[in-house]
Amino acid sequence: MRKPRIIIFDMDGVITKIKNSWRYLHEFFTPGDDLSSVNICKEKYLRGEISYARWISCDIEALLKNAGRKIFKHEIIDAYSKVGIYEEIRALIDEAINRGVRNFAIVSGGVSILARIVSERLGITDVYANHLIFDSRGALIPAGIPVVEPFGKGLVIKKILNSKGLDENEVIYIGDSIWDLPAFDVVGFPIALNCEECFVDSYKDKIMFVSSHEELLKLLFKNLII
């Protein structure tokens, strides 16, 4: 096994102290409101009845309907600016740089506005996440641009590796949900962070499991993966 040359992070729950950047907008702007329509669209997507772009539109339609008003880009930036990040991830990046790792990326099924905010805090330049769309006045509209589909992270990672001339055995990927399983398939160092649902028969012998960010640091540095 080669030494890692790139570390790729999922965002929600791995870097950030929120588990879902889509759901966070609902909790921030319309706490306690009915999200049944969003859940219905999720199930339709999983059954292959609608596209991911339609699921995104459905989510934003519910947000705007429950808010009963326009929501502007500056408000969303402000909302996401309040999201905390795990300091262990900052420490991880600093120590990895000290040990010779030069490439870092975020591949997230979450919202790109938050991904850009946290990437700027951490000094990560390669960011892949899904885009919201705003009108000429900066008001959110019920549509989006899919960049990372829920089970499409593996494809995005392959594109990153091709662009950088890296081998999959030189990649650490850190995720925290079943949405990350396709990413775990295409990297040499797959790490599941506090993810009981990832412990399935077909993956339990391939993935490295840690239950906390502290254990993650120990795995990477004390066990000399990096």
N, C-alpha and C positions, 0 to 999 in steps of 0.2 A: 504493500500500500504506500502510495506517495504521500509526502508531506502536503498538508493543505496550502493552497495558494489563494483561495477565495473563501469568504464566509458570506453566505446568503441568509438573510433573516426573513421570516414571516414578520408581519408588523403587529397586528392586534393580538394582545396577550403575551407576545414575546418581547417586543420593544416597549409597547405601551401598556399602561395599567388599566386599559379597557379591553374587553374581549371582542368587541364588534363595533367598528367605526360607523357602520350604517345604522345600527340600532342606537348608538350614542346620540345621533342627531334627533331621533324620536324622543329619547329620554331628556335631551336638553331643551328642545323646543316644545314638545307636547307630552310631558311626563304622564304616565298612567293611561294614555289613550289606547283605543282598540287597534291592534295590529293584525287582526284576523285576515284582512285582505292580503297583507304582505305574506303571511304564512301560507295562504292558499296559492299565491304565485310561486312561492318556493317549492311547494309540492308539485305544481304543474311543471316547473323547470326540471325537477328531479325525474319526473316521468317522461320528459322529452317533449312536452306539449307546447312549451313556449321557449323562446330564446333567452339568453342571459340579458340581452339588451332590454327585453320586455320585462324581465324580473326587476331590473334596475328602475325602469319607468314606473312600474307598479309600486315599488318602495317609495319613490319620491312623490307620486300621486297621493299616497296615504299620508305622507308627512305634510304636504301642503294642505290637504283637505282637513286634517286634524288641527293644523295651526290656524286655519281660517284666514290666512293673510299671505302676502308674499314674504319670502325669506331671501335675504340678499347675501351675496358672496362675502361681504365684510363681516356679516354676522356669523357665517359658518367658519370663517378663519378665526374669529374671536372665540367661538365655541371650541374649536379644536386646539387653540392655543392653551386652553386650560387643562388639556390632557397631560398627565404625568408619564414619564418614561422611567424604566427601571435603571437605576444607576449601575447595576451590575453589567448591563449591556455596554455602557460607556467604558467601564473598567475592562470589559472583555476586548473591546476594540483597541483600547490603548495598549494592553498587554500583547495582543496579537500583532500589532504594529512593531512593538519592541522585539518580537520574535520573527519578524521578517514577512508577515502577511501584508500585502499591499492592496488587495482587492476586496471590496465590501459592496453588497447590494441588498436592496429590499425588494422582495417579490410578494405582493400582497393582493388579496381579493378585496381589500378595503378601499377607502377613498383617497385619491391622490393628494388632495389638499393636506390631509393629516400626514401622509407619507412624506411630503415635501417639508413640512414643519419639522418632523422628527429627524429627517435626513440632514437638514441644516444644523440641527443641534448636535448631531453625531459626526458630521463630516463625511457622510455617505453620498456619493455622487450618482450611482446607478440606482434608479428608483422606477419600479414598475407597479402601478396600481390603477384603479379605474377612475375615470374623469367624470365629474359633474359638468353640466352645461348651464350657462347663464345667458339671459338676453342682453340687449345692448345697454340696459340700465343696471345690469348686475343682479337681476332677480333670477332665482333658481327656476328652471323649467323641468317638467317631468320627463327627462330623458338623460341618457348618459352615454359615455363611450367606453365599452368594455376593453380592457387591456389584459387583465388577468381573470380568466373565468374560474369558477370555484374549483373545478378539478383540472384546471389547465396550467398549473404552476410548473409542471414538468416540462412542458413545451417552451415556456418562457425561459426557464433555466438553460435548456439546450441552446437557445438562441444567444444567451449571454456567453456561454462557454465557447460557442463558435466564433463570436465576435472578438473574444479575447485570446483565442487559441489555447484554451485550457481543456484538460481532460476531466471527466466526471470523477475520477479517483482523487482529484485535487480539490474537491469541493466539500465544505461543511454546509449543511442546510439545517436550520433550526426552526421547527414548527410546533404547533400546539393543538392541532385538531385533525379530524379525518380528512378535511379539505387538503391537508398537506401530504397525504399518502402518495399521490403521483409524483410529488417532488422528491420524497424519500427514495423512490424507485430509480432516480437518475443521478444520484450523488454517491460518493464513496463514504461519506461520513454523515449519515442521517441521524439527527437527534430530535427526539420527541420530548418536549418540555411540559411536564404536568398534564399529560394527555392519556387518561385511562382508556378513552375510546380508541386510541391508536394501538392498544395492546390486543391485536387480533392475530389469529394463528398464522396467517400468511406474512405477517410483518414482525412478529415478536422476536424472531431470531436474527433479523436484519437490522432493526433500529436500536440505537442506544437510547435508553430511557433515563430521564432525570426528573425529579419531582419538584425542583425549585431552581431559581436562578443561582443560588449559592452552589448547588450541586453541579450546575452547568459549568461554572468557573472551575470547580475542582476537576471535573471530567476533562476539560480542555487543557488545563495547565499542569495540574499535579499528576495526572495520568499521561502527560506528555503526548497528547494528540497533536498539539502545536509545539 
